[in-house]
């Protein structure tokens, strides 16, 4: 007797029950429609598009999510499709044009929906209409790091050095228009220093450039910043956060060091294509929320210095809209345009 098939059916029935409960928690009305939703479709893999390269911090996060989601779905295939470059345009456009059946998802950071619309006159997608916000995975931050041998150890010393050497310091970002880029521009505005922006295609390239001395500064994500600090290759000058990062309690915020305003916290999240049926979106969001709020994943996120979330549905959609407006104010104030 084949015991695998009954076990898989039991797993799928359990998933249906739990995702219905999650849908109810999201404020959806009734359950009759949800019982009729078939997701995932047998034999059709779920593809999560990541607009960043393999080896980046986001890549590790989404692959963990894909593995856990596959386990939760009784072994249903969940694959990660890396489509880096063009400020997340390539990957985002892929998902925006996909069939809204819950089998093509986008895992991205805050820039795609809240920053790019203000940075570019034309985008290959409508950030508000062409996507369905599903689940916020985590809130994250950047830490200003430099080479371990740099002749400055804090923000005051950096500012003094930069003013004595205008235009000679370069700072990396993991993409043009990203949080790491905007924090660099805000640092210039707040301190009056002249440092040069050098964008890269993802965290690995930006990190390599810093370690090679091609750039001297980098507003890095906490995951890779902590790894490089532990290896003794970089030192942190300050955290671009409202309060100190729990896993880096010895690193003062930039505001603590006399430069206010660099406390912009980003996030990572999952979206579907626009026009997803509400009942399907609720079901997918419910399944994702179970994954990203599971104790093991929460611990994984906290070890990176990030804050676990799991906010889903309409509540997350409201955050996307609010952050879209807030980032617009910052970008206009910094007078940044990328086209």
N, C-alpha and C positions, 0 to 999 in steps of 0.2 A: 504493500500500500504506500502511495506517495504522500508522506506527511508534510512535505514542503508547501504544497498548494493550500491545504487547510490552514496552516500556520500563517501563510501570507494573507489569506482572506480575513483571518482574525485580526491581523495587524492593520489591514485597511479599514475594517469595521471600527477598530479603536480610533484610528485617525479621523474617520468621519465624525465620530461622537465628539472628540476633543475639538475639532475645528469648528463644529457647530456651536459649541460652548464659547469658543473664542469669538465667533461672529456675534453671538448675543452680547458678549462683553463689550464689543465695539459699538453697540447701540443699534444694530440692524434689527429690522422689524420681522418677527416671525421666523419660523424654521422650515416651513413647507417647501419653499423654493430651494433652500440650501440642501435639503435631502435629495433634490432632483439633479443637483450639480455633480457632474462626473469630472473629477480632477484628482490626480493626473490621468490622462488618457493612456490606457495600456499600450505599450509598445512605442510610445512617443517620448523621447527623453526631454527633461527640463534643461534648458540651456540658460546659464547665467552669464551675461556679457559683462566683462570687466574692461573699462577703457584705460587700463594701465598695464604695464608689462609684467610678465612672470618674474617673481623674485621681489616685487615691491611689498610694502606692508599691507596694502589692500588685497594683494594676491593671496597672502597667507590667510587673511581674514575670510575671504570669500570661499577659499578652498575648504576651510574648516566648516563653514556653513553648508556648503554643498555636500560634504561627507555626512554631516549630522542630518540634513534634510533627507538624503537618500536612505539613511538608516530608518528614519521616522516613517518614510513612505514604503517600508517593506522591501527595500532594495530597488525601487524604481530609479532608473538612471538619472543622475543630475551631473551635468558637465559644466566646466568653466571655460569660457571662450574669451581669451585675451585679445582685445582690439585697441591697442594704445595709440596715442598721438592726437594731434590737432586739438589740444585742450579738452579732451573727452568727446569731441564731435563725432568721431568715427564710430565708437561704440554706442553712443547715445542715439545716433541716427539709425543704426541697425535696429535697436529696440523700438524706437518710435515708429518704424515702418513695419514692424512685425505684426502678425496676427494676434489679437488680444485674447488668447486662449489660455493664458497662464503658463505656457511652456517656453516663453522667452521673457527673461527678466533682466533688469539692469542693476548691477551693484556699483555704486559710484559715491563720490564725495560731494560736498556741498557746492562745488563750483558749477556743476552741470546745470542746476536748476535755479540757483540764486545769484551767481556771479557772472557767468557767461552772458546772460541776457543784457547786462549793463556794459559789458566789456566790448561786445561786438555789435555792429549795426545790423548784421544779418547772420542768422543761425540756420542750420539745416533742420532745425526742429523748433517747435513752440514749447518752451519750458513748462508752461502751465497746462496746455491743452493736449499735448502729444504723449503724456505720461500719466500713469495712475500711481500716486504715492501709496506704498504698501506698508513698509515697516522701517522705522529708524533703528539701526543696529547699535550705534554707539555715538557718543559725543567725543570729540578729540581736540587736540591742541597742538601747537608747535612750540619748539624750544630753539632759541638762537644758539647755534653751536659754531665753533671755530676749531682750527687745528690745535692739537695739544701744545705745539711749540709757539703759538701766536704770542706776540708781545703785549697782549692785553688780557685781563682776567675778569672784567666786569663791564657794564655798560658805560660807566663814566670813562674808563680807560680806553674803551673802543672809540667813543666819541672824540676824545682828545687825539687819539692816533689818526682817526679819519680826517679830522680837521687839519692836522699837520701834513696829511698826505692826500689831498683831494683827488678823487677820481682813480686812485690806485688800488682801492679795495673792490673786489667783485663779490656779489652774493648770488648764490644759486637758488633756483626754485624747481619744484618737481613738475611744473608746467606753467606757462604764461597764464596769468589771471588766477592762479591758485592762491590759497590762503598763505602759502609760503612767499609768494610774490607780493601780495597785498600788504602783508606785515612788513616786508622790506621797504615798500614805498611809504608806509606809515612811519617807520623808523626814520627815514630820510626827512619826512615832513616835520616830525616832532623834534628832531635834533638839529636839523639844518646841515647834515653831513652829505657829502657827495660820494655815493657808492654806486657801482654799476650792476644792473640786473643781467644775469645770464640764465635763461630758461633751459631746462632739460626735459627729456621724455621719461619722466618717472623718477622715483626715489633712488633706485640703484645707480643711474647715471649721475644724478646730482651728488650722491654720496662719494662716488668714485672721483668726481671732479674736485670735491673738497679735500679728499685724502691725497690727491695728486698735486694739490696746490694751484690748480687752475682757477679756483675761487677760494676766497678766504672766509666766507660767512654763509650760513645756510639756516633758514627757519625750517628745521626738520620736524617730522612727526615724532611723537614720543617713542614709538616702537624702535625705530632705527637709531634714534638719538641715544637711547639707553644702551643699545647693543654696542655702539661705537664708543660710548663713554666707558663701558665696562672693559672694553678691549684696550683702553688707554690711548685711542687714536684721536679723540676730540675732547673738548671741554665745553661745558655749557656756560653761556654768559647770562642768560635770563630766560624765563618762561613767559610766553605771550598768552597769559591766562589771567583770569580775575583773581585767583588764589593759587598758591603753590601746588604743583603736581604731586599727588600723594606718593608716587613712587620715586620722586626726586625732591624730597623735602628740604634738602640742603641748597637747592637752586632757587634764589629769590626771583620773584616776578620782575618784569621790566618796569612795571609801575612802581614797585617798591624801590627801584633804583632811580626814581625821579623822572621817568618818561611815561606819562599816562597815555591811555588810548590803545595800546597794543594788547588787548585782551579779547580778541575775536576768536571764538571757539567754533570749530567746524563740526561736521558729522559725516557718518557713512550710513548708507541706507539702500533699500531695495525698492525698485519701481517696476511696474509693468507698462506695457504700451497704453496709450490713451484709449478711452472708450471700452475699457473692460467692464463687463456686466457687474453691477454692484454685488450680486450674490457670489460671483466667482472671485472678485477682488477680496471680499470678506473671507472667503475660504482660504485663499492663498495667503493672505495676511495673517490669518489665524495660525496656519501651519508654520510660517516663518517666525511668528512671535514666540511660539513654543520652543523653537530651536534657539533663538537668540536670548531667551530668558532662562534657559536651562542652566543649572548651577555650574556645570563644567565650562560652558561657554562664557558665562559671566566672569568666572575666575580667569579665563583666558584673556578677556578684554581688560580686566583690572590689572593684570600683570603688564600690560602695555602702557599703563598710565592713563587709559581712557575710561570713560564712564559708560557702563552698560545702559541701554535704553529699552527698546521693545515697544515704543509708542507706535500705534498703528492706526490705519483708517483715517477717519475725518480729523482726528486730533493731530496726526502727523501731517496731513494735508494743510492744516492751518499753520503749522510750524514752517512748512516750505514757503507758504505765501508770506508769512511774517519775515522770515529771513531773506527772502527775495527783496522785499522792500528795504530792509535794514542794510543789506549789502549794497543796494543801489545808492543809498546815501553816502556810504563810505567811498565807493568808487567814484562817484561824482565829486566828492570833496577832494579826493586825491588826483582828480583829472586824468584818470587812466583810460586809455582806449587802445585796443589791440588790433584794430584794422584801419 
